[in-house]
Amino acid sequence: MIFAGVMMKRAFVAWLVGCICSVSLIHLSWAEMFTAIVDLERILHAEYEVAQDLRDYVESEQQRINTLKR
């Protein structure tokens, strides 16, 4: 009888530790996902800036070519 009680306590402790580890891993994965989203937003913003810079460059070169044609 005492042995069964000890085993139940150990099983409960193992279950509790498993739950705590699971919650910790879920929390860490959420933090990683948030970091990844922030990185993607930075990449998209940088891509937009590069595209805008290219448009500006093409426009200025087009103006330069038009000036040379005259």
C-alpha positions in Angstrom: 0.0 0.0 0.0 2.8 2.4 0.9 4.6 1.4 -2.3 1.5 2.3 -4.4 1.3 5.7 -2.7 5.0 6.5 -3.4 4.5 5.4 -7.1 1.5 7.7 -7.5 3.4 10.6 -6.0 6.3 10.0 -8.4 3.9 9.7 -11.4 2.3 12.9 -10.4 5.7 14.7 -10.1 6.7 13.3 -13.5 3.4 14.5 -15.0 3.8 17.9 -13.4 7.4 18.2 -14.7 6.2 17.2 -18.1 3.5 19.8 -18.1 6.0 22.5 -17.0 8.4 21.5 -19.8 5.7 21.5 -22.4 4.5 25.0 -21.4 8.1 26.3 -21.4 8.7 24.9 -24.9 5.4 26.4 -26.2 6.5 29.8 -24.8 9.9 29.5 -26.4 8.5 28.6 -29.8 6.1 31.6 -29.6 9.1 33.9 -28.9 10.9 32.4 -31.9 7.9 32.9 -34.2 7.5 36.5 -33.1 11.2 37.1 -33.8 10.8 35.5 -37.2 7.9 37.7 -38.0 9.8 40.9 -37.0 12.7 39.8 -39.2 10.3 39.2 -42.1 8.9 42.7 -41.6 12.4 44.2 -41.7 13.2 42.3 -44.9 10.0 43.4 -46.6 10.7 47.0 -45.6 14.2 46.8 -47.0 12.9 45.2 -50.2 10.5 48.1 -50.6 13.3 50.6 -50.1 15.5 48.9 -52.7 12.6 48.8 -55.2 11.9 52.5 -54.6 15.6 53.4 -55.0 15.7 51.5 -58.3 12.6 53.3 -59.6 14.2 56.7 -58.7 17.4 55.7 -60.4 15.7 54.6 -63.6 13.7 57.8 -63.6 16.8 60.0 -63.2 18.6 58.1 -65.9 15.6 58.5 -68.2 15.7 62.2 -67.6 19.4 62.3 -68.3 18.9 60.4 -71.6 16.1 62.8 -72.6 18.4 65.7 -71.9 21.2 64.2 -74.0 18.7 63.5 -76.9 17.8 67.2 -77.0 
